[in-house]
Amino acid sequence: MEEYLKRYIGRTYVVEAYKDKIAIAGDFPDEYAESKYTKSLRGAVAKAKANAAQIIDELILYADNRRWIENQNEKHLKNASQGWCRYDTLFVLPVKGSSETVERKNVYKATLVVRKTEKGMFLYDIINIKKEASTPLESK
């Protein structure tokens, strides 16, 4: 997954709702693939995070509910010198049946963690991935 994510480094995407520009820095692939949060994932949620790596641009584009959080960790004094922003996002993953046709689509909610510095905003990780408890979208 980390190798795949390297293709995003240097790209910038815009959050449609706020026009915030979020860049992908060189530390993103490692954090996304190797964070404590990622390592704690199991089963469908681990698979969902792995699949979400293919749609980072869309996760940022459709993010909403922006909120700022003060940096309280000395480890991030430089790379999050102006704190953190979190955004809510969601994504849909198809569930295929035995004949490889899409039977339904599962909806997941997640939180984008974005670090802020004097140089801009940078995607850091995607956390709090949860499958929506509502009825999955039926495929038509």
Phi, psi and chi 1 to 4 in degrees:
 res  aa     phi    psi   chi1   chi2   chi3   chi4
   1 MET       -  -39.9  176.4  168.2   49.1      -
   2 GLU   -59.7  -43.6 -164.7  169.8  -20.7      -
   3 GLU   -61.3  -42.1  -80.6  -56.5  -49.1      -
   4 TYR   -61.2  -42.6 -179.4   86.2      -      -
   5 LEU   -66.6  -22.5  -70.3  165.8      -      -
   6 LYS   -61.0  -22.6  -72.4 -179.4 -179.4  176.9
   7 ARG   -64.9  -19.7   69.4 -176.8   58.7 -155.4
   8 TYR   -84.7  -17.7  -69.8  108.4      -      -
   9 ILE   -57.3  131.7  -65.9  172.9      -      -
  10 GLY    91.8  -10.3      -      -      -      -
  11 ARG   -88.0  154.5  -64.8 -176.1 -174.7  177.7
  12 THR  -128.3  136.8  -59.7      -      -      -
  13 TYR  -125.5  154.7  -58.6   99.6      -      -
  14 VAL  -111.7  131.8  176.8      -      -      -
  15 VAL   -76.4  113.2  177.9      -      -      -
  16 GLU   -55.3  -42.7 -168.7  172.7   81.1      -
  17 ALA   -66.8  -28.3      -      -      -      -
  18 TYR  -123.3   -9.1  -54.4  102.6      -      -
  19 LYS    63.9   21.6  -54.9  -58.9 -178.4 -139.1
  20 ASP   -71.5  135.0  -66.6  -15.4      -      -
  21 LYS   -96.3  121.2  -67.6  179.7 -178.6  175.4
  22 ILE  -117.4  120.8  -62.1  176.5      -      -
  23 ALA   -96.6  160.8      -      -      -      -
  24 ILE  -109.6  113.5  -49.7  -62.5      -      -
  25 ALA   -95.7  172.2      -      -      -      -
  26 GLY   -64.2  -20.4      -      -      -      -
  27 ASP   -83.5  -11.2   63.0  -17.6      -      -
  28 PHE   -62.3  -50.2  172.8   69.0      -      -
  29 PRO   -56.0  -42.6  -26.4   35.9      -      -
  30 ASP   -67.3  -44.2 -179.1   60.7      -      -
  31 GLU   -64.0  -45.0 -172.3   63.1   31.2      -
  32 TYR   -60.6  -42.6 -171.8   92.6      -      -
  33 ALA   -86.9  -25.9      -      -      -      -
  34 GLU  -121.6    7.4  -57.3  -66.0  -28.2      -
  35 SER   -66.0  161.1   68.4      -      -      -
  36 LYS   -56.5  -40.7  -71.5  178.6 -172.5  175.4
  37 TYR   -60.9  -49.3  174.3   77.3      -      -
  38 THR   -60.4  -43.7  -59.0      -      -      -
  39 LYS   -66.3  -21.2  -71.8 -178.7  176.0 -174.8
  40 SER   -83.5  -12.1   74.1      -      -      -
  41 LEU   -75.2  147.2  -61.5  177.7      -      -
  42 ARG  -139.2  158.7  -59.0  -73.3  179.4  -96.9
  43 GLY    60.0 -135.7      -      -      -      -
  44 ALA   -62.8  -34.2      -      -      -      -
  45 VAL   -71.2  -38.3  176.2      -      -      -
  46 ALA   -62.1  -42.8      -      -      -      -
  47 LYS   -65.1  -38.9 -174.2  175.0  179.0 -179.4
  48 ALA   -62.5  -42.5      -      -      -      -
  49 LYS   -65.7  -41.3 -175.2  166.6 -175.3  179.4
  50 ALA   -60.7  -43.0      -      -      -      -
  51 ASN   -70.1  -32.9  -77.8  -50.9      -      -
  52 ALA   -63.3  -22.1      -      -      -      -
  53 ALA   -58.6  -22.2      -      -      -      -
  54 GLN   -81.4  -12.2  -61.0  173.9   51.9      -
  55 ILE  -130.4   35.5   55.6  167.6      -      -
  56 ILE   -54.1  -42.1  -62.5  -62.2      -      -
  57 ASP   -59.1  -42.6   53.4  -19.6      -      -
  58 GLU   -70.7  -36.7  -67.3  177.3   31.8      -
  59 LEU   -60.0  -39.6  -64.2  174.7      -      -
  60 ILE   -73.5  -46.6  -65.6  170.7      -      -
  61 LEU   -53.6  -45.2  178.7   67.8      -      -
  62 TYR   -98.9   13.2  -60.9  115.4      -      -
  63 ALA   -66.5  150.2      -      -      -      -
  64 ASP  -148.7 -174.2   65.2   -3.2      -      -
  65 ASN    55.5   52.9 -168.6   26.8      -      -
  66 ARG   -66.6  136.9  175.7 -177.0   62.5 -165.1
  67 ARG  -145.4  145.0   55.7 -127.8 -178.3 -108.0
  68 TRP   -99.6  141.4  178.4   80.8      -      -
  69 ILE  -131.0  131.2  -61.1  169.1      -      -
  70 GLU   -66.8  141.5 -174.2  176.4   -4.8      -
  71 ASN   -72.3  126.7 -179.5   35.8      -      -
  72 GLN  -123.6   14.4  -62.8 -179.0   -1.1      -
  73 ASN  -118.8  119.2 -172.2  -27.0      -      -
  74 GLU   -56.7  -30.4  -77.0 -170.8   40.7      -
  75 LYS   -56.3  -28.8  172.3 -178.0  168.3 -176.3
  76 HIS  -110.0   21.3  -63.1  -67.0      -      -
  77 LEU   -58.6  -36.5  -75.2  177.5      -      -
  78 LYS   -88.5  -45.9  -71.6 -176.1 -178.1  177.6
  79 ASN   -84.2   -3.8   71.2   -8.5      -      -
  80 ALA  -140.5   49.7      -      -      -      -
  81 SER   -62.6  -22.8   59.0      -      -      -
  82 GLN  -111.4   19.8  -64.8 -178.0   -4.2      -
  83 GLY    92.6 -158.6      -      -      -      -
  84 TRP  -132.3  149.8  -58.7   85.9      -      -
  85 CYS  -117.3  143.8  -82.8      -      -      -
  86 ARG  -122.4  143.4  -69.4 -168.6  177.8 -162.2
  87 TYR  -131.7  148.3  -61.0   81.2      -      -
  88 ASP   -89.3  146.0  -65.4  -25.4      -      -
  89 THR  -147.8  170.2 -167.3      -      -      -
  90 LEU  -146.0  159.8   59.6   86.5      -      -
  91 PHE  -149.9  161.0   57.7   99.6      -      -
  92 VAL  -121.1  132.8  178.8      -      -      -
  93 LEU  -120.6  132.3  -64.1  177.3      -      -
  94 PRO   -73.9  146.6   25.6  -31.3      -      -
  95 VAL  -114.9  117.7  177.3      -      -      -
  96 LYS   -94.4  145.2  -65.7 -177.2  179.8  179.9
  97 GLY   -88.8 -170.2      -      -      -      -
  98 SER   -63.8  -26.8   56.9      -      -      -
  99 SER   -93.4   14.4   62.4      -      -      -
 100 GLU    66.5   14.5  -72.3  -59.8  -54.8      -
 101 THR   -92.9  151.5   59.6      -      -      -
 102 VAL   -74.6  118.0  175.9      -      -      -
 103 GLU   -87.6  -37.6  -70.7 -177.2   -8.1      -
 104 ARG  -161.0  175.7   66.6 -174.9 -173.5  -78.9
 105 LYS  -129.4  129.3  -63.3  174.7 -176.7  173.5
 106 ASN   -93.5  137.4  -72.3  -27.0      -      -
 107 VAL  -102.7  132.4  177.8      -      -      -
 108 TYR  -121.8  141.3  -69.3   86.3      -      -
 109 LYS  -103.6  151.8  -76.1 -171.4  171.8 -178.0
 110 ALA  -153.9  169.1      -      -      -      -
 111 THR  -119.0  126.4  -58.5      -      -      -
 112 LEU   -85.8  131.1  -58.8 -179.6      -      -
 113 VAL  -106.6  119.4  179.3      -      -      -
 114 VAL  -123.2  126.4  176.9      -      -      -
 115 ARG   -91.1  144.0   56.4 -173.1 -179.3   82.9
 116 LYS  -114.1  134.2  -70.4 -175.3   71.0  173.4
 117 THR  -135.7  177.5   72.2      -      -      -
 118 GLU   -65.8  -17.2   60.7  -78.0  -15.5      -
 119 LYS   -89.9  -10.3  -66.4 -178.9 -179.7  179.7
 120 GLY   139.3 -160.0      -      -      -      -
 121 MET  -114.6  138.5  -61.6  173.3   73.6      -
 122 PHE  -135.1  129.4  -58.0   90.5      -      -
 123 LEU   -64.7  130.9 -175.4   59.7      -      -
 124 TYR  -109.1  -45.5 -172.1   71.5      -      -
 125 ASP  -166.0  171.1 -159.9    1.1      -      -
 126 ILE  -125.6  122.7  -61.6  172.7      -      -
 127 ILE  -130.8 -178.8   61.9  170.8      -      -
 128 ASN    52.9   41.0  -59.1  -25.4      -      -
 129 ILE   -74.4  124.3  -61.4  170.4      -      -
 130 LYS  -138.7  134.6  -67.2 -176.6  176.2   43.4
 131 LYS   -73.5  134.3 -177.3  178.2  169.6 -171.5
 132 GLU   -64.9  134.8  -78.6  -69.8  -85.5      -
 133 ALA   -77.3  -13.5      -      -      -      -
 134 SER   -67.9  170.5   59.7      -      -      -
 135 THR   -61.3  130.0  -53.4      -      -      -
 136 PRO   -60.4  153.8  -13.6   22.5      -      -
 137 LEU   -68.7  125.8  -60.8  173.0      -      -
 138 GLU   -79.6  140.9  -64.0  -61.0  -37.3      -
 139 SER   -81.1  138.9 -155.6      -      -      -
 140 LYS  -117.8      -  -63.8 -175.6 -178.0 -172.2
